[in-house]
Amino acid sequence: MEPNHGETANNHFPTNRSVFFCSQYEVFTWDLENTTFPWIIVGSIILLSPVTILMNLLVIVTVVKRRELQKLSNILLRSLALVDLLVGAVSMPLSATVDVLILRQIPVEHICDLDLANISVIYFLSVLSLYHLTVIAWERNVAIRKGLQYQVLVSKSLLVKLSIFVWLLTVFTDLPVTILMETKVDMEIVEIWITIESTLMVICVIIIACYNILVYHAVRKRRKNQIVPLTTNQKMESKTSRICGLLTLVIFSSFLPRLLIAIFSETLPAPLQSNSAFRLTETLVQLNSLLTPLIYWYRDRRFRNAVLEILRLREPQPIHPPVAARIACRSNPVGTLTEQLA
């Protein structure tokens, strides 16, 4: 391993174990002797990576193939599923590869650059998820609080454009940081760019929180003032909002430990400055990409049934017309047939 990028040294613990660290972030070290817990993390990532890919691929395929799931809100959820798919296909294998190389002490040139690339990928996909959640929160706010205007304010083309914009925004705000760090330019420029991006992320978090609070109060008010039963569409919108709120909670909860360690890295006790603790928080962020499709599966019966039918684990159910339509058909079959032909 190149001495400019990483090195093996003795730490200052009483056990005097051998450790490895990269010069870009010396505060986090790999303990090269006590490797049981790191290997557990690596094994978990290797096992769960294909599961994450499969689950998110099922989300994308199911939404594309099943007409009843092609709602406007699912355009954004499908784009978010693509982000989670990349976590399973790129981020998780890259994390496992870096850890295996270091734990096995295999001398690979530029190993620290590879680890920096791994951290950059995780950060990029995390920012991308945050931007998606911001747009989803806005869409849910319009759907719940401005139901009658929803079809006017929100369209399929608009949501597709917003999805593309979110991807481009992440590329143009996050990728330059990685390039600047790799080219080793003046760190003041890097810090200014990181400050700008961090400010944008804080604004997104505030927007998400505000919209979710507004949606929560709107749903409660609707239930409290309910005189007539809710329509099927209103029930579906409320259920979709609950699912999106749960997704937001899960994602934020998985990001929190990583954020705290990054902020307080200089003041943390020695055990939390080990790379095992850092990798554990990264793994929590990555596992969020597996939890997201599981939430769809658990909370949305139509999605669950559609997946089972696509996997041929469930017989396709015949689509029955509504009760009112069947009554009308019996009372006036000729008129109904004429309407169908028209």
Buried (B, 14 or more C-beta within 10 A) or exposed (E): BBEEBBBBEEBEEEEEEEBBBBEBBEEBBBBBEEBEBBEEBBEBBBEBBEEBBBBBBBBBBBBEEBEEBEBBBBBBBBBBBBBBBBBBBBBBBBBBBBBBBBBEEEEBEBBBBBBBBBBBBBBBBBBBBBBBBBBBBBBBBBBBBEBEEBEEEBEEEEBEEBBEEBBEBBEEBBEBBBEBBEEEEEEEEBEEBBEEBEEBBEEBBEBBEEBBEBBBEBBEEBEEEEEEEEEEEBEBBBBBBBBBBBBBEBBBEBBEBBEEBEEEBEEBEEEBBBBBBBBBBBBBBBBBBBBBBEBBBEBBEEBBBBBBBBEEEEEEEEEEEEEEEEEBBEEEEEEBEEEEEE
